[in-house]
Amino acid sequence: MISKKVLMPTLAVVVLGGATLLSVGATQVHAQSTSNPFSNLVQMIAQKFNLDQSQVQSVVDNYKGQQKQKMVQNMQQREQDRLNKLVQEGKITDAQKQAILSELAALKTKYNPDNFKNLSADQRKQQIQAMETELKSWAQSQGINFAYVMPGFGMGGMHRPGKWMQATPSATPTP
């Protein structure tokens, strides 16, 4: 079985990156005056309770990290459950499930969402389209229906679910 570190599907990263990208537009004006959207809150708490601002910031950062880790673990579990269900239904084999997880992990490395932060909206769109195209091509080469490869959300499908859901089914999975 693949370790949890390897199981982190590209989806988790894309969703986190997507959430970050969505918040970038909303906080762009705020970001010009401060590098951290919570810095004003941290400062107010520190002043109100006469605390060291760096310690309050550390607590906030720690909390955000824990919440992000929980979210990633939940997404990993949902993806694992989704793929297990496809295996149980006979839509993919266990070997195909493992191949999907490996491919998603490889794409997560190749298309690191942290790199998306410095891209324009058009460049991000191009990267997502390139990732989707690469994943479709891989799925076809493996004889796996692209709809089964796509995580339950995200990876270019979240904002246009109808497009990837229309993938034509491939041949019956091979053992």
C-alpha positions as CSV (number, residue, x, y, z in Angstrom):
1,M,0.0,0.0,0.0
2,I,1.2,3.5,-0.7
3,S,2.2,5.7,2.2
4,K,0.1,8.7,3.1
5,K,2.8,11.0,1.9
6,V,2.6,9.5,-1.6
7,L,-1.2,9.3,-1.5
8,M,-1.6,13.0,-1.4
9,P,-3.3,13.4,-4.7
10,T,-2.7,16.3,-7.0
11,L,-6.2,17.3,-6.1
12,A,-5.3,18.3,-2.6
13,V,-2.6,20.6,-3.8
14,V,-4.7,22.0,-6.6
15,V,-7.6,22.7,-4.3
16,L,-5.4,24.4,-1.8
17,G,-3.7,26.3,-4.6
18,G,-7.1,27.2,-6.1
19,A,-8.3,28.4,-2.7
20,T,-5.1,30.5,-2.4
21,L,-5.5,31.8,-6.0
22,L,-9.1,32.7,-5.3
23,S,-8.1,34.6,-2.1
24,V,-5.3,36.3,-4.0
25,G,-7.8,38.4,-6.0
26,A,-9.9,39.2,-3.0
27,T,-6.9,40.2,-0.9
28,Q,-4.7,41.8,-3.5
29,V,-5.5,45.4,-2.3
30,H,-5.0,44.3,1.3
31,A,-1.7,42.6,0.4
32,Q,-0.3,45.8,-0.8
33,S,-0.4,47.2,2.7
34,T,0.6,43.9,4.5
35,S,2.1,40.6,3.6
36,N,-0.2,38.5,5.8
37,P,-4.0,38.9,5.7
38,F,-4.1,38.0,9.4
39,S,-1.5,40.5,10.5
40,N,-4.0,43.1,11.6
41,L,-5.9,40.6,13.6
42,V,-2.7,39.3,15.2
43,Q,-1.6,42.8,16.0
44,M,-5.0,43.7,17.5
45,I,-5.0,40.5,19.7
46,A,-1.4,41.2,20.8
47,Q,-2.3,44.7,21.8
48,K,-5.6,43.9,23.4
49,F,-4.2,41.2,25.7
50,N,-0.7,42.7,26.0
51,L,1.0,39.8,24.3
52,D,4.1,39.4,22.1
53,Q,2.9,39.9,18.5
54,S,5.4,37.3,17.2
55,Q,4.1,34.7,19.6
56,V,0.5,35.4,18.6
57,Q,1.5,35.1,14.9
58,S,3.2,31.8,15.7
59,V,0.0,30.5,17.2
60,V,-2.1,31.6,14.2
61,D,0.4,30.1,11.8
62,N,0.5,26.9,13.7
63,Y,-3.3,26.7,13.7
64,K,-3.5,27.4,10.0
65,G,-0.9,24.6,9.4
66,Q,-2.9,22.1,11.5
67,Q,-6.1,23.0,9.6
68,K,-4.5,22.6,6.3
69,Q,-3.0,19.3,7.3
70,K,-6.5,18.1,8.4
71,M,-8.0,19.2,5.1
72,V,-5.3,17.4,3.1
73,Q,-5.8,14.2,5.1
74,N,-9.6,14.4,4.6
75,M,-9.2,14.9,0.9
76,Q,-6.7,12.0,0.7
77,Q,-9.2,9.7,2.5
78,R,-12.1,10.8,0.2
79,E,-9.9,10.1,-2.8
80,Q,-8.9,6.7,-1.5
81,D,-12.5,5.9,-0.7
82,R,-13.6,7.0,-4.2
83,L,-11.0,4.8,-5.9
84,N,-11.8,1.9,-3.6
85,K,-15.4,2.2,-4.6
86,L,-14.5,2.1,-8.3
87,V,-12.5,-1.1,-7.7
88,Q,-15.4,-2.6,-5.8
89,E,-17.7,-1.7,-8.6
90,G,-15.3,-3.3,-11.1
91,K,-14.8,-0.1,-13.0
92,I,-11.0,-0.2,-12.4
93,T,-8.7,-2.8,-11.1
94,D,-6.6,-2.5,-7.9
95,A,-3.5,-2.1,-10.2
96,Q,-5.2,0.7,-12.0
97,K,-6.0,2.4,-8.7
98,Q,-2.4,2.2,-7.7
99,A,-1.3,3.6,-11.1
100,I,-3.8,6.5,-10.7
101,L,-2.5,7.3,-7.3
102,S,1.1,7.2,-8.6
103,E,0.3,9.4,-11.6
104,L,-1.6,12.0,-9.4
105,A,1.4,12.1,-7.1
106,A,3.7,12.7,-10.0
107,L,1.5,15.4,-11.4
108,K,1.4,17.0,-7.9
109,T,5.2,17.3,-8.0
110,K,5.3,18.5,-11.6
111,Y,2.5,21.1,-11.3
112,N,3.3,22.4,-7.8
113,P,0.6,24.9,-6.8
114,D,3.1,26.9,-4.9
115,N,4.5,27.8,-8.3
116,F,1.0,29.0,-9.4
117,K,1.1,32.0,-7.0
118,N,3.6,33.9,-9.2
119,L,1.6,33.2,-12.4
120,S,-1.0,35.4,-14.1
121,A,-4.5,34.1,-14.4
122,D,-3.9,33.2,-18.0
123,Q,-0.7,31.4,-17.1
124,R,-2.4,29.4,-14.3
125,K,-5.2,28.5,-16.8
126,Q,-2.6,27.3,-19.3
127,Q,-0.9,25.2,-16.6
128,I,-4.2,23.6,-15.5
129,Q,-5.1,22.8,-19.1
130,A,-1.6,21.3,-19.7
131,M,-2.0,19.2,-16.6
132,E,-5.5,18.1,-17.7
133,T,-4.3,17.2,-21.2
134,E,-1.3,15.3,-19.8
135,L,-3.7,13.4,-17.4
136,K,-6.1,12.6,-20.2
137,S,-3.3,11.3,-22.4
138,W,-2.0,9.2,-19.6
139,A,-5.4,7.7,-18.8
140,Q,-6.0,6.8,-22.4
141,S,-2.6,5.1,-22.7
142,Q,-3.5,3.1,-19.6
143,G,-7.0,2.2,-20.9
144,I,-8.7,4.0,-18.0
145,N,-11.7,6.2,-18.4
146,F,-10.6,9.7,-17.7
147,A,-13.7,10.3,-15.5
148,Y,-12.3,7.6,-13.2
149,V,-8.9,9.2,-13.0
150,M,-10.1,12.7,-12.2
151,P,-10.3,13.3,-8.5
152,G,-13.8,14.0,-7.2
153,F,-13.2,17.7,-7.6
154,G,-10.5,20.1,-8.7
155,M,-7.6,19.4,-11.2
156,G,-9.2,21.5,-13.9
157,G,-12.6,19.8,-13.5
158,M,-13.9,21.8,-10.5
159,H,-14.7,24.9,-12.4
160,R,-16.0,23.1,-15.4
161,P,-17.2,19.7,-14.3
162,G,-19.2,19.0,-17.4
163,K,-16.1,19.0,-19.6
164,W,-14.2,16.1,-18.0
165,M,-17.3,14.2,-17.1
166,Q,-18.1,13.9,-20.8
167,A,-15.0,11.7,-21.3
168,T,-16.0,8.7,-23.3
169,P,-15.6,5.4,-21.4
170,S,-12.7,3.4,-22.3
171,A,-12.6,-0.3,-22.8
172,T,-13.4,-2.6,-19.9
173,P,-10.5,-2.4,-17.3
174,T,-8.0,-5.1,-17.8
175,P,-6.7,-7.1,-14.8
